[in-house]
Amino acid sequence: MTRGQAEDIIDQARSLGARWVSFTGGEPFLEYRLLLGLVEYASGKGLYTEAVTNNSWAEDQRLAMDKLRPLVNAGLTAINMSVDDFHQEHVPLDSVRHCFEAAKALNVKPVFMVAVKPGSRITAESLPRLMGDPGIQVPGGPRLRSPSALAAETPFTPVGRGGELAWAHVAVAQSYRCESVITDIGVKPDGDVLPCCGPLGCRGDAVIGNLGEDTLRDVLSRAWGDPRFTKIRVGFESGAGSAGRCHACYRLFGEDL
């Protein structure tokens, strides 16, 4: 999207009480000047800002510092680094380390997001060893007083081409609920508003509106009255064959929900 479009969306979200704006993709560092300008704009409006990255640009420590420093000076709050078996087929772990070390040196909050599958080599628990930093807070680990970074795991979601992988499906039934739907929204470059930043947004029938046609206030007002999203927030039964909360939501949206 253009800078003007993005600034308008940021303004609308802020007027509705948004506190964070996350720049993601794809890879937002491919549009570095746009990313830098929007971090500065959103920060100037009093919003916390986050960039989600695969770290491919951090080929050495100098490059990592040169890219991150202007963003931090512009007000970047957090850097969210994707690291897992899937990304590391293409991006060296050294690039992740370079970004992580630069983030710590520049005092921006580092977060690791790890997609896991059965038998994953890279997990949140493995990150302190892989990154050479025992101060990374991992899920289920001892609570650290001043962690150097936070790590989170998300199960691999078998949608799209991922649905063709037999190992990605598990035959379990479970109750799920998600309070992020309609609050942690996404906006695509074409103006489509997604109900969340998970795979549910990949379903065409889950798009909640378009900002070329309506205001964000009107789009969200309609979505809050949609009983399908109410059920997701309150809780629903997945049935068998779901690989986690996001997969269950994706499968059942428009059917049992």
Contacts in CASP RR format, 6 or more apart in sequence:
PFRMAT RR
TARGET T0000
AUTHOR 0000-0000-0000
METHOD contacts of the structure
MODEL  1
MTRGQAEDIIDQARSLGARWVSFTGGEPFLEYRLLLGLVEYASGKGLYTE
AVTNNSWAEDQRLAMDKLRPLVNAGLTAINMSVDDFHQEHVPLDSVRHCF
EAAKALNVKPVFMVAVKPGSRITAESLPRLMGDPGIQVPGGPRLRSPSAL
AAETPFTPVGRGGELAWAHVAVAQSYRCESVITDIGVKPDGDVLPCCGPL
GCRGDAVIGNLGEDTLRDVLSRAWGDPRFTKIRVGFESGAGSAGRCHACY
RLFGEDL
1 9 0 8 1.000
1 187 0 8 1.000
1 189 0 8 1.000
1 191 0 8 1.000
3 34 0 8 1.000
3 37 0 8 1.000
3 38 0 8 1.000
3 41 0 8 1.000
5 189 0 8 1.000
5 191 0 8 1.000
6 34 0 8 1.000
6 38 0 8 1.000
6 41 0 8 1.000
7 38 0 8 1.000
7 41 0 8 1.000
8 211 0 8 1.000
9 187 0 8 1.000
9 211 0 8 1.000
9 216 0 8 1.000
10 21 0 8 1.000
10 38 0 8 1.000
10 41 0 8 1.000
10 42 0 8 1.000
10 45 0 8 1.000
10 47 0 8 1.000
11 45 0 8 1.000
12 211 0 8 1.000
12 215 0 8 1.000
12 216 0 8 1.000
12 217 0 8 1.000
13 21 0 8 1.000
13 216 0 8 1.000
14 45 0 8 1.000
14 46 0 8 1.000
14 47 0 8 1.000
15 217 0 8 1.000
16 216 0 8 1.000
16 217 0 8 1.000
16 220 0 8 1.000
18 47 0 8 1.000
19 47 0 8 1.000
19 48 0 8 1.000
20 47 0 8 1.000
20 48 0 8 1.000
20 49 0 8 1.000
20 50 0 8 1.000
20 77 0 8 1.000
21 38 0 8 1.000
21 42 0 8 1.000
21 47 0 8 1.000
21 48 0 8 1.000
21 49 0 8 1.000
21 50 0 8 1.000
22 49 0 8 1.000
22 50 0 8 1.000
22 51 0 8 1.000
22 52 0 8 1.000
22 80 0 8 1.000
22 197 0 8 1.000
23 35 0 8 1.000
23 38 0 8 1.000
23 39 0 8 1.000
23 49 0 8 1.000
23 50 0 8 1.000
23 51 0 8 1.000
23 52 0 8 1.000
24 51 0 8 1.000
24 52 0 8 1.000
24 80 0 8 1.000
24 197 0 8 1.000
25 52 0 8 1.000
27 53 0 8 1.000
27 54 0 8 1.000
27 56 0 8 1.000
27 57 0 8 1.000
28 35 0 8 1.000
28 51 0 8 1.000
28 52 0 8 1.000
28 53 0 8 1.000
29 35 0 8 1.000
29 51 0 8 1.000
29 53 0 8 1.000
29 56 0 8 1.000
29 57 0 8 1.000
29 67 0 8 1.000
32 67 0 8 1.000
35 51 0 8 1.000
35 71 0 8 1.000
36 70 0 8 1.000
36 71 0 8 1.000
36 74 0 8 1.000
37 74 0 8 1.000
39 49 0 8 1.000
39 51 0 8 1.000
39 71 0 8 1.000
39 74 0 8 1.000
39 75 0 8 1.000
39 76 0 8 1.000
40 74 0 8 1.000
40 75 0 8 1.000
42 49 0 8 1.000
43 49 0 8 1.000
43 74 0 8 1.000
43 75 0 8 1.000
43 76 0 8 1.000
43 77 0 8 1.000
44 75 0 8 1.000
48 77 0 8 1.000
48 78 0 8 1.000
49 75 0 8 1.000
49 76 0 8 1.000
49 77 0 8 1.000
49 78 0 8 1.000
50 76 0 8 1.000
50 77 0 8 1.000
50 78 0 8 1.000
50 79 0 8 1.000
50 80 0 8 1.000
50 111 0 8 1.000
51 71 0 8 1.000
51 76 0 8 1.000
51 78 0 8 1.000
51 79 0 8 1.000
51 80 0 8 1.000
52 80 0 8 1.000
52 82 0 8 1.000
52 113 0 8 1.000
53 79 0 8 1.000
53 80 0 8 1.000
53 81 0 8 1.000
53 82 0 8 1.000
53 99 0 8 1.000
54 81 0 8 1.000
54 82 0 8 1.000
54 87 0 8 1.000
54 90 0 8 1.000
54 91 0 8 1.000
55 81 0 8 1.000
55 82 0 8 1.000
55 83 0 8 1.000
55 91 0 8 1.000
55 95 0 8 1.000
55 96 0 8 1.000
55 98 0 8 1.000
55 99 0 8 1.000
56 90 0 8 1.000
56 91 0 8 1.000
56 95 0 8 1.000
57 63 0 8 1.000
57 67 0 8 1.000
57 95 0 8 1.000
58 64 0 8 1.000
58 67 0 8 1.000
58 95 0 8 1.000
58 96 0 8 1.000
58 98 0 8 1.000
58 99 0 8 1.000
58 102 0 8 1.000
59 95 0 8 1.000
59 98 0 8 1.000
60 98 0 8 1.000
61 98 0 8 1.000
61 101 0 8 1.000
61 102 0 8 1.000
63 98 0 8 1.000
64 98 0 8 1.000
64 99 0 8 1.000
64 101 0 8 1.000
64 102 0 8 1.000
65 102 0 8 1.000
65 105 0 8 1.000
65 106 0 8 1.000
67 102 0 8 1.000
68 76 0 8 1.000
68 79 0 8 1.000
68 99 0 8 1.000
68 102 0 8 1.000
68 103 0 8 1.000
68 106 0 8 1.000
68 108 0 8 1.000
69 102 0 8 1.000
69 106 0 8 1.000
71 108 0 8 1.000
72 106 0 8 1.000
72 107 0 8 1.000
72 108 0 8 1.000
76 108 0 8 1.000
77 108 0 8 1.000
77 109 0 8 1.000
78 108 0 8 1.000
78 109 0 8 1.000
78 110 0 8 1.000
78 111 0 8 1.000
79 99 0 8 1.000
79 103 0 8 1.000
79 108 0 8 1.000
79 109 0 8 1.000
79 110 0 8 1.000
79 111 0 8 1.000
80 111 0 8 1.000
80 112 0 8 1.000
80 113 0 8 1.000
81 96 0 8 1.000
81 99 0 8 1.000
81 100 0 8 1.000
81 110 0 8 1.000
81 111 0 8 1.000
81 112 0 8 1.000
81 113 0 8 1.000
82 113 0 8 1.000
82 115 0 8 1.000
83 93 0 8 1.000
83 96 0 8 1.000
83 112 0 8 1.000
83 113 0 8 1.000
83 114 0 8 1.000
83 122 0 8 1.000
83 127 0 8 1.000
84 114 0 8 1.000
84 115 0 8 1.000
84 116 0 8 1.000
84 120 0 8 1.000
84 122 0 8 1.000
85 115 0 8 1.000
85 117 0 8 1.000
85 120 0 8 1.000
85 121 0 8 1.000
85 122 0 8 1.000
86 115 0 8 1.000
86 156 0 8 1.000
88 96 0 8 1.000
88 122 0 8 1.000
93 130 0 8 1.000
96 131 0 8 1.000
97 131 0 8 1.000
97 132 0 8 1.000
99 110 0 8 1.000
100 110 0 8 1.000
100 131 0 8 1.000
100 133 0 8 1.000
100 149 0 8 1.000
103 109 0 8 1.000
103 110 0 8 1.000
103 149 0 8 1.000
104 110 0 8 1.000
104 148 0 8 1.000
104 149 0 8 1.000
109 149 0 8 1.000
109 150 0 8 1.000
110 148 0 8 1.000
110 149 0 8 1.000
110 150 0 8 1.000
111 149 0 8 1.000
111 150 0 8 1.000
111 151 0 8 1.000
111 152 0 8 1.000
112 124 0 8 1.000
112 127 0 8 1.000
112 136 0 8 1.000
112 149 0 8 1.000
112 150 0 8 1.000
112 151 0 8 1.000
112 152 0 8 1.000
113 152 0 8 1.000
113 154 0 8 1.000
114 120 0 8 1.000
114 122 0 8 1.000
114 123 0 8 1.000
114 124 0 8 1.000
114 127 0 8 1.000
114 151 0 8 1.000
114 152 0 8 1.000
114 153 0 8 1.000
114 154 0 8 1.000
115 153 0 8 1.000
115 154 0 8 1.000
115 155 0 8 1.000
115 156 0 8 1.000
116 122 0 8 1.000
116 123 0 8 1.000
116 124 0 8 1.000
116 153 0 8 1.000
116 154 0 8 1.000
116 155 0 8 1.000
116 156 0 8 1.000
117 155 0 8 1.000
117 156 0 8 1.000
117 167 0 8 1.000
117 168 0 8 1.000
118 167 0 8 1.000
122 130 0 8 1.000
123 153 0 8 1.000
124 138 0 8 1.000
124 139 0 8 1.000
124 151 0 8 1.000
124 152 0 8 1.000
124 153 0 8 1.000
125 138 0 8 1.000
127 136 0 8 1.000
127 138 0 8 1.000
127 149 0 8 1.000
127 151 0 8 1.000
128 134 0 8 1.000
128 135 0 8 1.000
128 136 0 8 1.000
128 138 0 8 1.000
131 149 0 8 1.000
133 148 0 8 1.000
133 149 0 8 1.000
135 144 0 8 1.000
135 147 0 8 1.000
135 148 0 8 1.000
135 149 0 8 1.000
136 147 0 8 1.000
136 148 0 8 1.000
136 149 0 8 1.000
136 150 0 8 1.000
136 151 0 8 1.000
137 143 0 8 1.000
137 144 0 8 1.000
137 147 0 8 1.000
137 149 0 8 1.000
137 150 0 8 1.000
137 151 0 8 1.000
138 151 0 8 1.000
139 151 0 8 1.000
139 152 0 8 1.000
139 153 0 8 1.000
154 246 0 8 1.000
155 243 0 8 1.000
155 244 0 8 1.000
155 246 0 8 1.000
155 247 0 8 1.000
156 162 0 8 1.000
156 168 0 8 1.000
156 243 0 8 1.000
157 168 0 8 1.000
157 198 0 8 1.000
157 199 0 8 1.000
157 243 0 8 1.000
157 244 0 8 1.000
157 246 0 8 1.000
157 247 0 8 1.000
157 250 0 8 1.000
158 165 0 8 1.000
158 168 0 8 1.000
158 169 0 8 1.000
158 243 0 8 1.000
158 247 0 8 1.000
159 199 0 8 1.000
159 202 0 8 1.000
159 247 0 8 1.000
159 250 0 8 1.000
160 202 0 8 1.000
162 168 0 8 1.000
163 169 0 8 1.000
168 243 0 8 1.000
169 241 0 8 1.000
169 243 0 8 1.000
170 241 0 8 1.000
170 242 0 8 1.000
170 243 0 8 1.000
170 244 0 8 1.000
171 240 0 8 1.000
171 241 0 8 1.000
172 238 0 8 1.000
172 240 0 8 1.000
172 241 0 8 1.000
172 242 0 8 1.000
173 237 0 8 1.000
173 238 0 8 1.000
173 239 0 8 1.000
173 240 0 8 1.000
173 241 0 8 1.000
173 242 0 8 1.000
174 237 0 8 1.000
174 238 0 8 1.000
174 239 0 8 1.000
174 242 0 8 1.000
174 244 0 8 1.000
174 248 0 8 1.000
175 235 0 8 1.000
175 236 0 8 1.000
175 237 0 8 1.000
175 238 0 8 1.000
176 235 0 8 1.000
176 236 0 8 1.000
176 238 0 8 1.000
176 244 0 8 1.000
176 245 0 8 1.000
176 248 0 8 1.000
176 249 0 8 1.000
177 232 0 8 1.000
177 233 0 8 1.000
177 234 0 8 1.000
177 235 0 8 1.000
177 236 0 8 1.000
178 196 0 8 1.000
178 232 0 8 1.000
178 233 0 8 1.000
178 245 0 8 1.000
178 249 0 8 1.000
179 233 0 8 1.000
180 196 0 8 1.000
180 197 0 8 1.000
181 195 0 8 1.000
181 196 0 8 1.000
181 200 0 8 1.000
181 229 0 8 1.000
181 232 0 8 1.000
181 233 0 8 1.000
181 249 0 8 1.000
182 195 0 8 1.000
182 196 0 8 1.000
182 208 0 8 1.000
182 220 0 8 1.000
182 223 0 8 1.000
182 224 0 8 1.000
182 229 0 8 1.000
182 233 0 8 1.000
184 196 0 8 1.000
184 197 0 8 1.000
185 193 0 8 1.000
185 194 0 8 1.000
185 195 0 8 1.000
185 196 0 8 1.000
185 197 0 8 1.000
185 208 0 8 1.000
185 220 0 8 1.000
186 193 0 8 1.000
186 194 0 8 1.000
186 196 0 8 1.000
186 197 0 8 1.000
187 193 0 8 1.000
187 194 0 8 1.000
187 211 0 8 1.000
188 194 0 8 1.000
190 210 0 8 1.000
191 210 0 8 1.000
191 211 0 8 1.000
191 212 0 8 1.000
192 207 0 8 1.000
192 209 0 8 1.000
192 210 0 8 1.000
193 207 0 8 1.000
193 208 0 8 1.000
193 209 0 8 1.000
193 210 0 8 1.000
193 211 0 8 1.000
193 216 0 8 1.000
193 219 0 8 1.000
193 220 0 8 1.000
194 200 0 8 1.000
194 201 0 8 1.000
194 206 0 8 1.000
194 207 0 8 1.000
194 208 0 8 1.000
195 201 0 8 1.000
195 206 0 8 1.000
195 207 0 8 1.000
195 208 0 8 1.000
195 223 0 8 1.000
195 229 0 8 1.000
198 246 0 8 1.000
199 246 0 8 1.000
199 247 0 8 1.000
199 250 0 8 1.000
200 206 0 8 1.000
200 246 0 8 1.000
200 249 0 8 1.000
200 250 0 8 1.000
200 253 0 8 1.000
201 207 0 8 1.000
202 250 0 8 1.000
203 250 0 8 1.000
203 253 0 8 1.000
205 253 0 8 1.000
205 254 0 8 1.000
206 253 0 8 1.000
208 219 0 8 1.000
208 220 0 8 1.000
208 222 0 8 1.000
208 223 0 8 1.000
208 226 0 8 1.000
209 219 0 8 1.000
209 222 0 8 1.000
209 223 0 8 1.000
210 219 0 8 1.000
211 219 0 8 1.000
223 229 0 8 1.000
228 253 0 8 1.000
228 254 0 8 1.000
228 257 0 8 1.000
231 257 0 8 1.000
232 249 0 8 1.000
232 253 0 8 1.000
232 257 0 8 1.000
236 248 0 8 1.000
236 249 0 8 1.000
236 252 0 8 1.000
236 256 0 8 1.000
236 257 0 8 1.000
237 256 0 8 1.000
238 244 0 8 1.000
238 248 0 8 1.000
238 251 0 8 1.000
238 252 0 8 1.000
239 248 0 8 1.000
242 248 0 8 1.000
242 251 0 8 1.000
249 257 0 8 1.000
END
